Every structure is written in structure tokens, then in C-alpha cells.
Amino acid sequence: MDGAPHTSPAATFPTALARLRAALASVANGDVGPIKALYSHADDATSMYGWGGYEKGWDAISKRWDWAGQQFKGGTVSHENVTTIIGAELAYTTDIESFDVRLPGMDQPTRWTNRVTHVFRFEDGSWRLLHRHANRLEGQYEPAQRLGGNANAQA
């Protein structure tokens, strides 16, 4: 060993999580630079955002963030952490994420809440966001009611 202190990847994860929170606050104000800097630029990076579709690979993800940044005209985002798991090379968080933002064509801010999963990978000495999945937080419901079936129907 060279005698230099070694910091484990797990010990540095709180910094990556703080960067994610700050980056999403920037997104709420139309600035996607910080989230794009945090995201992995690997071919296996993925995204599944609350506005449908999905992306795989950095080129597609980068374009989607550029589009997303154009949707936000100022506001805030808050997070309630549900779970954080940190391994040697992978980590993930599950959160409840609430946006209060202005969107194009709207006079007043709007609010929505997502359930979100973020997956990080330790790449070249730092944590990078590998995957984001966000969709609207809804109340629980019976599948048949949501899908148009009759929960009381008999076979």
C-alpha cells in the first residue's frame, strides 16, 4: 500500500446523494447540466421518466434530459427517502419526490409527487447515476378496477 488513506465507496455515497438532490433542484429550474454531469455516460445507463417512454444509452438519456429541462420554468423539488442500500459497486435509493414547479403555458405552479428509484454505480472512483425510474404516486387500488374489469364478476 502507498500509505494514502483509502475511503470506501460506501463512505462517499452520501456525497453522491447530495449531488443528486442538488441536480434535481436545478432541473426544477430548467438547468440540466448538473444531472447530466452526475449520470453515467455508459451504454447500459437507462431512464424511465414519469412522462412515459424510456431511454437506454447516454446519447438518448442526454437528449431526454435536454427536453425535460425545457419543461421546467422554476420551482422546487423535495425528497422523502424510503430506502437506501449501498454495496461495493452498486447502490440504490427509493424516494417519494415532490415537484412544485411552473410548466410552459401555466400561470400558476403545479405540484405532483413521484415514487422514484435511483440506481448508482461506482465508476472510475466516483458514484454515477446509472438508472432513474419515476412515476406518479397514486393511491393503492384493485387491479381489476384500474384495468376496467369487474372485480365482482364470477367465472
C-alpha positions as CSV (number, residue, x, y, z in Angstrom):
1,M,0.0,0.0,0.0
2,D,1.1,3.5,-0.6
3,G,0.2,4.8,2.8
4,A,-2.5,7.1,1.5
5,P,-5.8,6.9,3.3
6,H,-8.4,4.9,1.5
7,T,-12.0,5.9,1.5
8,S,-14.5,3.1,0.8
9,P,-17.1,3.7,-1.9
10,A,-19.9,3.3,0.7
11,A,-18.4,6.2,2.7
12,T,-18.6,8.5,-0.3
13,F,-22.2,7.7,-1.2
14,P,-23.8,10.5,0.9
15,T,-21.9,13.0,-1.3
16,A,-23.4,11.4,-4.5
17,L,-26.8,11.5,-3.0
18,A,-26.4,15.2,-2.1
19,R,-25.3,15.9,-5.7
20,L,-28.4,14.1,-7.0
21,R,-30.7,16.2,-4.7
22,A,-29.0,19.4,-5.9
23,A,-29.1,18.4,-9.5
24,L,-32.8,17.7,-9.4
25,A,-33.3,21.1,-7.8
26,S,-31.5,22.6,-10.8
27,V,-33.7,20.5,-13.1
28,A,-36.8,22.1,-11.5
29,N,-35.4,25.4,-12.6
30,G,-34.6,24.3,-16.2
31,D,-30.9,23.6,-15.7
32,V,-30.0,20.0,-16.6
33,G,-26.2,20.5,-16.5
34,P,-25.7,19.0,-13.0
35,I,-27.9,15.9,-13.6
36,K,-26.1,15.2,-16.9
37,A,-22.8,15.6,-15.1
38,L,-23.8,13.0,-12.5
39,Y,-25.3,10.5,-14.9
40,S,-23.2,7.6,-16.2
41,H,-22.3,8.0,-19.8
42,A,-22.2,4.3,-20.4
43,D,-24.2,2.3,-23.0
44,D,-26.1,0.4,-20.3
45,A,-27.4,3.6,-18.5
46,T,-31.2,3.8,-18.6
47,S,-34.0,6.1,-17.7
48,M,-37.8,5.7,-17.3
49,Y,-39.3,9.1,-16.5
50,G,-42.8,10.0,-15.3
51,W,-43.8,11.3,-18.8
52,G,-43.6,7.9,-20.5
53,G,-41.2,6.1,-22.6
54,Y,-37.7,5.0,-21.7
55,E,-34.1,5.6,-22.8
56,K,-31.1,3.4,-23.0
57,G,-27.5,4.7,-23.5
58,W,-26.1,8.1,-22.8
59,D,-27.0,9.7,-26.1
60,A,-30.7,9.0,-25.7
61,I,-30.6,9.9,-22.0
62,S,-28.8,13.2,-22.6
63,K,-31.4,14.2,-25.3
64,R,-34.2,13.4,-22.9
65,W,-32.8,15.5,-20.1
66,D,-32.4,18.4,-22.6
67,W,-36.1,18.0,-23.4
68,A,-37.1,17.7,-19.7
69,G,-35.1,20.9,-18.9
70,Q,-37.3,22.8,-21.3
71,Q,-40.4,21.8,-19.5
72,F,-39.5,23.4,-16.1
73,K,-39.7,27.2,-15.7
74,G,-38.8,27.4,-12.0
75,G,-39.7,25.8,-8.7
76,T,-38.6,23.3,-6.1
77,V,-38.3,19.6,-5.5
78,S,-38.3,17.8,-2.2
79,H,-37.5,14.2,-1.3
80,E,-38.5,11.7,1.4
81,N,-36.2,8.8,1.4
82,V,-37.8,5.4,1.8
83,T,-34.8,3.1,1.4
84,T,-31.1,3.4,0.7
85,I,-28.9,0.4,0.1
86,I,-25.2,0.7,-0.6
87,G,-23.0,-2.1,-1.9
88,A,-19.4,-2.1,-3.1
89,E,-20.1,-1.1,-6.7
90,L,-23.9,-0.5,-6.8
91,A,-26.3,1.5,-4.6
92,Y,-29.9,2.4,-4.9
93,T,-32.4,4.7,-3.3
94,T,-36.2,4.7,-3.3
95,D,-37.8,8.0,-2.6
96,I,-41.0,10.0,-2.6
97,E,-40.2,13.0,-4.7
98,S,-42.5,16.1,-4.9
99,F,-42.2,18.9,-7.5
100,D,-43.7,22.3,-7.1
101,V,-42.9,24.0,-10.5
102,R,-44.1,26.2,-13.3
103,L,-44.6,24.5,-16.6
104,P,-44.9,26.1,-20.1
105,G,-48.3,27.6,-20.6
106,M,-49.3,27.5,-16.9
107,D,-49.8,30.7,-14.9
108,Q,-49.5,29.0,-11.5
109,P,-47.1,26.4,-10.2
110,T,-48.3,22.9,-10.2
111,R,-47.5,20.0,-7.8
112,W,-47.1,16.3,-8.4
113,T,-45.5,13.5,-6.4
114,N,-43.5,10.6,-7.8
115,R,-42.3,7.4,-6.5
116,V,-38.7,7.2,-7.6
117,T,-35.8,4.6,-7.8
118,H,-32.3,5.8,-8.5
119,V,-29.5,3.2,-9.1
120,F,-25.9,4.3,-8.9
121,R,-22.7,2.6,-10.0
122,F,-19.2,3.3,-8.7
123,E,-17.3,4.2,-11.9
124,D,-13.7,5.4,-12.0
125,G,-13.6,6.4,-8.4
126,S,-17.0,8.1,-8.1
127,W,-20.7,7.3,-7.9
128,R,-22.6,7.9,-11.1
129,L,-26.3,7.7,-11.7
130,L,-27.0,4.6,-13.8
131,H,-30.8,4.5,-13.8
132,R,-33.7,6.7,-12.8
133,H,-37.3,5.4,-12.7
134,A,-40.0,7.8,-11.8
135,N,-43.8,7.6,-12.0
136,R,-46.7,9.3,-10.3
137,L,-47.5,8.3,-6.8
138,E,-51.1,7.0,-6.7
139,G,-53.3,5.6,-4.0
140,Q,-53.5,1.8,-3.9
141,Y,-56.3,0.2,-5.9
142,E,-57.6,-3.1,-7.0
143,P,-56.1,-4.1,-10.4
144,A,-59.5,-5.0,-11.9
145,Q,-60.8,-1.6,-11.1
146,R,-57.9,0.2,-12.8
147,L,-58.0,-2.1,-15.8
148,G,-61.7,-1.7,-16.4
149,G,-62.6,-5.2,-15.3
150,N,-65.4,-6.1,-12.8
151,A,-63.9,-7.2,-9.5
152,N,-67.2,-8.8,-8.6
153,A,-67.6,-10.8,-11.8
154,Q,-67.9,-14.6,-11.4
155,A,-66.3,-17.0,-13.7
